[in-house]
């Protein structure tokens, strides 16, 4: 109290009991306040508040993006705009960093989750933004601190994506984090999406799409040239597609041409006793195939009959 009538000191003022001058009250200094009448002392502003002028009844709260760490502050300090925030709150006693996977556009903004396809590492100096996942990487979850590489068999050619795409048929990705898939070379194939490697064409197949060799052709598994099938040679045949070898013509049959599906029976009066024959032999005089095609040998004419060279059948000897 003060004065002739011992009036109460006003708010923002005080007079200590040890003060010998009772004619006047003292004004609360900066950093202090008093919101009650008739006070003997002022009160320090608490952390998160300030009083920049004398005689304040209340301390003001630090604005969003500002803080005061100690008691009796006269001003508030600004948070570092690159990596600190008060998350939109007033009266902060300190600034904080957004957690990994979150960002604040300014020191006065709330921390928000990074969107899918983006991330922010906990060690990132700049907390005001999230970073796009680079091509070859993805992130399907919000609030992520890192991106994940595309796994083998997949790729991503754009940034800021939440998924990776499977490699198409006839292409592959044998490593993680790829931005494109590689095409299968001639003689190899990947017949399913998402392949990590191309498989060699099987024996009996050839070309970009590992097509089956046609009838009359073959490709052995040991053949390093997978671009083409080989023709069956004369004396051999193959009536099935996708074959790794050709078949010998059996005795009684021959084939003079290459790339043939079948062998031909030796005509009547001719024979072959060996496999993979390219032609048949005529029967010698006095022998015959007895009118049968596909013979493996000739037989002698019976007594009383004869034949020229070659002969289909034996004929009766003339009288005399």
DRENDO-1510 file (C-alpha; in Angstrom, 1 decimal, always signed):
<recs>
REC; n; res; u; v; w
REC; 1; UNK; +0.0; +0.0; +0.0 .
REC; 2; UNK; +1.0; +3.6; -0.3 .
REC; 3; UNK; +0.1; +7.2; +0.3 .
REC; 4; UNK; -1.9; +9.1; +2.8 .
REC; 5; UNK; -4.8; +6.7; +2.8 .
REC; 6; UNK; -2.7; +3.6; +2.4 .
REC; 7; UNK; -4.3; +2.8; -1.0 .
REC; 8; UNK; -3.5; -0.6; -2.7 .
REC; 9; UNK; -0.9; -0.6; -5.3 .
REC; 10; UNK; -2.4; -1.0; -8.8 .
REC; 11; UNK; -1.9; -4.1; -11.0 .
REC; 12; UNK; +1.5; -4.0; -12.6 .
REC; 13; UNK; +2.9; -2.3; -9.5 .
REC; 14; UNK; +4.1; -3.3; -6.0 .
REC; 15; UNK; +5.7; -1.9; -2.8 .
REC; 16; UNK; +7.8; -4.1; -0.7 .
REC; 17; UNK; +7.5; -4.1; +3.1 .
REC; 18; UNK; +11.1; -3.0; +3.4 .
REC; 19; UNK; +10.5; +0.0; +1.2 .
REC; 20; UNK; +10.9; +3.2; +3.4 .
REC; 21; UNK; +9.2; +5.4; +0.7 .
REC; 22; UNK; +5.5; +4.8; +1.2 .
REC; 23; UNK; +4.5; +7.7; -1.0 .
REC; 24; UNK; +4.5; +5.7; -4.2 .
REC; 25; UNK; +4.4; +2.1; -5.6 .
REC; 26; UNK; +7.1; +0.7; -7.8 .
REC; 27; UNK; +6.5; -0.5; -11.3 .
REC; 28; UNK; +7.1; -4.2; -12.1 .
REC; 29; UNK; +10.2; -4.3; -14.3 .
REC; 30; UNK; +10.3; -5.9; -17.7 .
REC; 31; UNK; +10.2; -9.7; -17.5 .
REC; 32; UNK; +7.9; -9.5; -14.5 .
REC; 33; UNK; +4.1; -8.9; -14.0 .
REC; 34; UNK; +1.5; -8.6; -11.3 .
REC; 35; UNK; -2.2; -9.0; -11.9 .
REC; 36; UNK; -3.4; -8.3; -8.3 .
REC; 37; UNK; -3.9; -5.0; -6.6 .
REC; 38; UNK; -2.1; -4.3; -3.3 .
REC; 39; UNK; +0.9; -6.6; -4.0 .
REC; 40; UNK; +4.2; -6.5; -2.2 .
REC; 41; UNK; +6.2; -8.1; -5.1 .
REC; 42; UNK; +6.0; -8.9; -8.8 .
REC; 43; UNK; +6.0; -12.3; -10.4 .
REC; 44; UNK; +8.6; -13.5; -13.0 .
REC; 45; UNK; +7.2; -14.4; -16.4 .
REC; 46; UNK; +7.3; -18.2; -16.7 .
REC; 47; UNK; +9.1; -19.9; -19.7 .
REC; 48; UNK; +7.0; -19.5; -22.8 .
REC; 49; UNK; +5.9; -16.0; -21.9 .
REC; 50; UNK; +7.5; -12.5; -21.8 .
REC; 51; UNK; +7.0; -8.9; -20.7 .
REC; 52; UNK; +8.8; -6.4; -22.9 .
REC; 53; UNK; +7.5; -3.3; -21.0 .
REC; 54; UNK; +7.4; -2.3; -17.4 .
REC; 55; UNK; +4.2; -2.3; -15.3 .
REC; 56; UNK; +2.5; -5.3; -16.9 .
REC; 57; UNK; -0.4; -7.0; -15.3 .
REC; 58; UNK; +0.1; -10.2; -17.4 .
REC; 59; UNK; +3.0; -11.7; -19.4 .
REC; 60; UNK; +2.3; -12.3; -23.0 .
REC; 61; UNK; +2.6; -15.7; -24.6 .
REC; 62; UNK; +5.3; -16.3; -27.2 .
REC; 63; UNK; +3.7; -16.5; -30.6 .
REC; 64; UNK; +3.8; -19.7; -32.7 .
REC; 65; UNK; +7.3; -20.2; -34.1 .
REC; 66; UNK; +8.8; -18.3; -31.1 .
REC; 67; UNK; +9.9; -19.5; -27.6 .
REC; 68; UNK; +11.3; -18.3; -24.3 .
REC; 69; UNK; +13.4; -20.8; -22.4 .
REC; 70; UNK; +13.9; -19.1; -19.1 .
REC; 71; UNK; +11.9; -17.2; -16.5 .
REC; 72; UNK; +11.5; -13.4; -16.6 .
REC; 73; UNK; +12.1; -13.2; -20.3 .
REC; 74; UNK; +11.7; -9.8; -21.9 .
REC; 75; UNK; +11.4; -11.1; -25.5 .
REC; 76; UNK; +10.8; -14.4; -27.3 .
REC; 77; UNK; +13.3; -16.0; -29.7 .
REC; 78; UNK; +12.6; -17.3; -33.1 .
REC; 79; UNK; +12.8; -21.0; -33.9 .
REC; 80; UNK; +15.3; -22.0; -36.6 .
REC; 81; UNK; +13.0; -22.0; -39.6 .
REC; 82; UNK; +15.0; -24.8; -41.3 .
REC; 83; UNK; +14.6; -27.4; -38.6 .
REC; 84; UNK; +12.6; -26.3; -35.6 .
REC; 85; UNK; +8.9; -25.6; -34.9 .
REC; 86; UNK; +6.5; -25.0; -32.1 .
REC; 87; UNK; +3.9; -27.0; -34.0 .
REC; 88; UNK; +1.6; -24.1; -34.2 .
REC; 89; UNK; +1.4; -23.6; -30.5 .
REC; 90; UNK; +1.7; -20.4; -28.5 .
REC; 91; UNK; +3.6; -20.1; -25.3 .
REC; 92; UNK; +6.4; -22.6; -26.2 .
REC; 93; UNK; +9.4; -22.9; -23.9 .
REC; 94; UNK; +11.4; -24.6; -26.6 .
REC; 95; UNK; +11.4; -25.5; -30.2 .
REC; 96; UNK; +11.4; -29.0; -31.4 .
REC; 97; UNK; +12.3; -30.9; -34.6 .
REC; 98; UNK; +9.6; -32.8; -36.4 .
REC; 99; UNK; +10.1; -36.6; -36.0 .
REC; 100; UNK; +11.5; -38.6; -38.9 .
REC; 101; UNK; +8.8; -39.0; -41.6 .
REC; 102; UNK; +7.2; -35.7; -40.8 .
REC; 103; UNK; +7.7; -32.0; -41.8 .
REC; 104; UNK; +6.7; -28.5; -40.9 .
REC; 105; UNK; +6.5; -25.9; -43.6 .
REC; 106; UNK; +7.5; -23.2; -41.2 .
REC; 107; UNK; +8.6; -22.7; -37.6 .
REC; 108; UNK; +5.0; -21.9; -36.7 .
REC; 109; UNK; +3.5; -24.9; -38.5 .
REC; 110; UNK; +2.3; -28.2; -37.2 .
REC; 111; UNK; +4.3; -31.3; -38.0 .
REC; 112; UNK; +2.6; -33.3; -40.8 .
REC; 113; UNK; +3.2; -36.7; -42.2 .
REC; 114; UNK; +5.1; -37.1; -45.4 .
REC; 115; UNK; +2.9; -38.4; -48.2 .
REC; 116; UNK; +3.2; -41.8; -49.9 .
REC; 117; UNK; +6.1; -41.8; -52.3 .
REC; 118; UNK; +8.0; -39.2; -50.1 .
REC; 119; UNK; +10.2; -39.4; -47.0 .
REC; 120; UNK; +12.3; -37.4; -44.5 .
REC; 121; UNK; +15.1; -39.0; -42.7 .
REC; 122; UNK; +15.6; -38.2; -39.0 .
REC; 123; UNK; +19.1; -36.8; -39.7 .
REC; 124; UNK; +17.9; -34.4; -42.5 .
REC; 125; UNK; +18.9; -30.9; -41.8 .
REC; 126; UNK; +15.8; -29.4; -43.5 .
REC; 127; UNK; +12.6; -30.3; -41.8 .
REC; 128; UNK; +10.4; -28.0; -43.8 .
REC; 129; UNK; +9.8; -30.5; -46.6 .
REC; 130; UNK; +9.8; -34.1; -47.5 .
REC; 131; UNK; +11.9; -35.6; -50.3 .
REC; 132; UNK; +10.6; -37.6; -53.3 .
REC; 133; UNK; +11.6; -41.2; -53.4 .
REC; 134; UNK; +14.0; -41.4; -56.4 .
REC; 135; UNK; +13.3; -43.6; -59.5 .
REC; 136; UNK; +14.0; -47.2; -58.7 .
REC; 137; UNK; +12.6; -46.7; -55.1 .
REC; 138; UNK; +9.1; -46.5; -53.6 .
REC; 139; UNK; +7.2; -45.9; -50.4 .
REC; 140; UNK; +3.6; -47.0; -49.9 .
REC; 141; UNK; +3.2; -45.7; -46.3 .
REC; 142; UNK; +2.8; -42.2; -45.0 .
REC; 143; UNK; +5.1; -40.7; -42.4 .
REC; 144; UNK; +8.1; -42.6; -43.7 .
REC; 145; UNK; +11.8; -42.0; -42.8 .
REC; 146; UNK; +13.1; -43.8; -45.9 .
REC; 147; UNK; +12.1; -45.3; -49.2 .
REC; 148; UNK; +12.5; -48.9; -50.2 .
REC; 149; UNK; +14.2; -50.2; -53.3 .
REC; 150; UNK; +12.2; -52.0; -56.0 .
REC; 151; UNK; +12.8; -55.6; -55.6 .
REC; 152; UNK; +14.3; -57.8; -58.3 .
REC; 153; UNK; +11.7; -58.5; -61.0 .
REC; 154; UNK; +10.3; -55.0; -60.6 .
REC; 155; UNK; +11.2; -51.4; -61.6 .
REC; 156; UNK; +10.2; -47.8; -61.3 .
REC; 157; UNK; +11.2; -45.2; -63.8 .
REC; 158; UNK; +9.6; -42.2; -62.0 .
REC; 159; UNK; +10.2; -40.4; -58.7 .
REC; 160; UNK; +7.7; -40.1; -55.8 .
REC; 161; UNK; +5.9; -43.4; -56.4 .
REC; 162; UNK; +4.2; -45.6; -53.9 .
REC; 163; UNK; +4.7; -48.9; -55.8 .
REC; 164; UNK; +7.0; -50.6; -58.3 .
REC; 165; UNK; +5.9; -52.3; -61.5 .
REC; 166; UNK; +6.5; -55.9; -62.5 .
REC; 167; UNK; +8.8; -56.4; -65.5 .
REC; 168; UNK; +6.8; -57.4; -68.6 .
REC; 169; UNK; +7.0; -60.7; -70.3 .
REC; 170; UNK; +10.3; -61.2; -72.1 .
REC; 171; UNK; +12.1; -58.8; -69.8 .
REC; 172; UNK; +13.8; -59.1; -66.4 .
REC; 173; UNK; +15.4; -57.2; -63.5 .
REC; 174; UNK; +18.1; -59.1; -61.7 .
REC; 175; UNK; +18.9; -56.4; -59.1 .
REC; 176; UNK; +17.0; -54.2; -56.7 .
REC; 177; UNK; +16.5; -50.5; -57.3 .
REC; 178; UNK; +16.3; -50.6; -61.1 .
REC; 179; UNK; +14.7; -47.9; -63.2 .
REC; 180; UNK; +14.1; -50.2; -66.1 .
REC; 181; UNK; +13.9; -53.9; -67.0 .
REC; 182; UNK; +16.2; -55.6; -69.5 .
REC; 183; UNK; +15.0; -57.4; -72.6 .
REC; 184; UNK; +15.7; -61.1; -72.9 .
REC; 185; UNK; +18.4; -61.9; -75.5 .
REC; 186; UNK; +17.7; -64.2; -78.5 .
REC; 187; UNK; +17.5; -67.7; -77.3 .
REC; 188; UNK; +16.2; -66.9; -73.8 .
REC; 189; UNK; +12.7; -66.2; -72.4 .
REC; 190; UNK; +10.8; -64.9; -69.5 .
REC; 191; UNK; +7.2; -66.0; -69.9 .
REC; 192; UNK; +5.9; -64.5; -66.7 .
REC; 193; UNK; +5.7; -60.9; -65.5 .
REC; 194; UNK; +8.1; -60.0; -62.7 .
REC; 195; UNK; +11.0; -62.2; -63.8 .
REC; 196; UNK; +14.4; -61.9; -62.2 .
REC; 197; UNK; +16.2; -63.7; -65.1 .
REC; 198; UNK; +15.6; -65.1; -68.6 .
REC; 199; UNK; +15.7; -68.8; -69.0 .
REC; 200; UNK; +17.6; -70.4; -72.0 .
REC; 201; UNK; +15.4; -71.8; -74.7 .
REC; 202; UNK; +15.0; -75.6; -74.3 .
REC; 203; UNK; +16.4; -78.0; -76.8 .
REC; 204; UNK; +14.1; -78.0; -79.8 .
REC; 205; UNK; +13.3; -74.3; -79.5 .
REC; 206; UNK; +14.8; -71.2; -81.1 .
REC; 207; UNK; +14.6; -67.4; -81.5 .
REC; 208; UNK; +13.4; -64.5; -79.4 .
REC; 209; UNK; +10.3; -66.2; -78.2 .
REC; 210; UNK; +11.7; -69.7; -78.0 .
REC; 211; UNK; +9.4; -71.0; -80.7 .
REC; 212; UNK; +9.3; -74.7; -81.4 .
REC; 213; UNK; +11.4; -76.0; -84.3 .
REC; 214; UNK; +9.2; -77.0; -87.3 .
REC; 215; UNK; +8.8; -80.6; -88.5 .
REC; 216; UNK; +11.9; -81.6; -90.4 .
REC; 217; UNK; +14.1; -79.5; -88.2 .
REC; 218; UNK; +15.8; -79.7; -84.8 .
REC; 219; UNK; +18.0; -77.9; -82.4 .
REC; 220; UNK; +20.2; -79.8; -80.0 .
REC; 221; UNK; +20.6; -78.7; -76.4 .
REC; 222; UNK; +24.4; -78.3; -76.9 .
REC; 223; UNK; +23.9; -76.0; -79.9 .
REC; 224; UNK; +25.1; -72.5; -78.8 .
REC; 225; UNK; +23.4; -70.8; -81.8 .
REC; 226; UNK; +19.8; -70.4; -80.6 .
REC; 227; UNK; +18.8; -68.1; -83.5 .
REC; 228; UNK; +17.8; -70.9; -85.9 .
REC; 229; UNK; +16.9; -74.5; -86.1 .
REC; 230; UNK; +18.9; -77.0; -88.1 .
REC; 231; UNK; +17.4; -79.0; -91.0 .
REC; 232; UNK; +17.3; -82.8; -90.7 .
REC; 233; UNK; +19.9; -84.2; -93.2 .
REC; 234; UNK; +19.1; -86.6; -96.0 .
REC; 235; UNK; +18.5; -90.0; -94.6 .
REC; 236; UNK; +16.9; -88.6; -91.5 .
REC; 237; UNK; +13.5; -87.2; -90.6 .
REC; 238; UNK; +11.4; -85.6; -87.8 .
REC; 239; UNK; +7.6; -85.5; -87.8 .
REC; 240; UNK; +7.2; -83.7; -84.5 .
REC; 241; UNK; +7.7; -80.0; -83.7 .
REC; 242; UNK; +10.0; -78.8; -81.0 .
REC; 243; UNK; +12.5; -81.7; -81.4 .
REC; 244; UNK; +16.1; -81.8; -80.2 .
REC; 245; UNK; +17.2; -84.3; -82.8 .
REC; 246; UNK; +16.2; -86.1; -86.0 .
REC; 247; UNK; +15.4; -89.8; -86.5 .
REC; 248; UNK; +17.2; -92.1; -88.8 .
REC; 249; UNK; +15.3; -93.6; -91.7 .
REC; 250; UNK; +14.8; -97.3; -90.8 .
REC; 251; UNK; +15.9; -100.1; -93.1 .
REC; 252; UNK; +13.4; -100.4; -96.0 .
REC; 253; UNK; +13.0; -96.6; -96.1 .
REC; 254; UNK; +15.0; -93.7; -97.5 .
REC; 255; UNK; +15.0; -89.9; -97.8 .
REC; 256; UNK; +17.0; -88.1; -100.4 .
REC; 257; UNK; +16.1; -84.6; -99.3 .
REC; 258; UNK; +16.8; -82.5; -96.2 .
REC; 259; UNK; +14.2; -81.0; -93.8 .
REC; 260; UNK; +11.8; -83.8; -94.2 .
REC; 261; UNK; +9.1; -85.0; -91.8 .
REC; 262; UNK; +9.0; -88.6; -93.0 .
REC; 263; UNK; +11.0; -91.2; -94.9 .
REC; 264; UNK; +9.7; -93.0; -98.0 .
REC; 265; UNK; +9.3; -96.7; -98.5 .
REC; 266; UNK; +11.7; -98.3; -101.0 .
REC; 267; UNK; +9.6; -98.9; -104.1 .
REC; 268; UNK; +8.8; -102.5; -105.3 .
REC; 269; UNK; +12.0; -104.1; -106.7 .
REC; 270; UNK; +14.3; -102.0; -104.5 .
REC; 271; UNK; +15.5; -102.3; -101.0 .
REC; 272; UNK; +17.8; -100.9; -98.3 .
REC; 273; UNK; +19.2; -102.9; -95.4 .
REC; 274; UNK; +21.0; -100.0; -93.6 .
REC; 275; UNK; +19.4; -97.2; -91.5 .
REC; 276; UNK; +19.5; -93.5; -92.6 .
REC; 277; UNK; +19.6; -94.4; -96.3 .
REC; 278; UNK; +19.4; -91.6; -98.8 .
REC; 279; UNK; +18.3; -93.9; -101.7 .
REC; 280; UNK; +17.3; -97.5; -102.2 .
REC; 281; UNK; +19.1; -100.2; -104.3 .
REC; 282; UNK; +17.6; -102.3; -107.1 .
REC; 283; UNK; +17.3; -106.0; -106.7 .
REC; 284; UNK; +19.9; -108.0; -108.7 .
REC; 285; UNK; +18.9; -110.2; -111.6 .
REC; 286; UNK; +17.3; -113.4; -110.3 .
REC; 287; UNK; +16.1; -111.7; -107.1 .
REC; 288; UNK; +12.9; -109.8; -106.3 .
REC; 289; UNK; +11.0; -108.1; -103.5 .
REC; 290; UNK; +8.0; -110.2; -104.4 .
REC; 291; UNK; +5.9; -107.1; -105.2 .
REC; 292; UNK; +6.3; -105.6; -101.8 .
REC; 293; UNK; +7.4; -101.9; -101.1 .
REC; 294; UNK; +9.6; -101.0; -98.1 .
REC; 295; UNK; +11.8; -104.1; -98.3 .
REC; 296; UNK; +15.0; -104.6; -96.4 .
REC; 297; UNK; +16.4; -107.3; -98.8 .
REC; 298; UNK; +15.7; -109.2; -102.0 .
REC; 299; UNK; +15.0; -112.9; -102.3 .
REC; 300; UNK; +16.0; -115.3; -105.0 .
REC; 301; UNK; +13.4; -116.3; -107.6 .
REC; 302; UNK; +12.1; -119.9; -106.9 .
REC; 303; UNK; +12.9; -122.7; -109.3 .
REC; 304; UNK; +11.3; -122.3; -112.7 .
REC; 305; UNK; +11.2; -118.5; -112.4 .
REC; 306; UNK; +13.5; -115.6; -113.3 .
REC; 307; UNK; +13.9; -111.8; -113.2 .
REC; 308; UNK; +15.8; -109.1; -114.9 .
REC; 309; UNK; +17.8; -106.4; -113.1 .
REC; 310; UNK; +15.9; -104.9; -111.3 .
REC; 311; UNK; +12.7; -106.8; -111.1 .
REC; 312; UNK; +9.5; -106.3; -109.2 .
REC; 313; UNK; +8.4; -109.9; -109.5 .
REC; 314; UNK; +9.8; -113.2; -110.8 .
REC; 315; UNK; +8.4; -114.5; -114.0 .
REC; 316; UNK; +7.8; -118.0; -115.2 .
REC; 317; UNK; +10.6; -119.4; -117.4 .
REC; 318; UNK; +9.4; -119.9; -121.0 .
REC; 319; UNK; +8.8; -123.4; -122.3 .
REC; 320; UNK; +12.0; -125.2; -123.3 .
</recs>
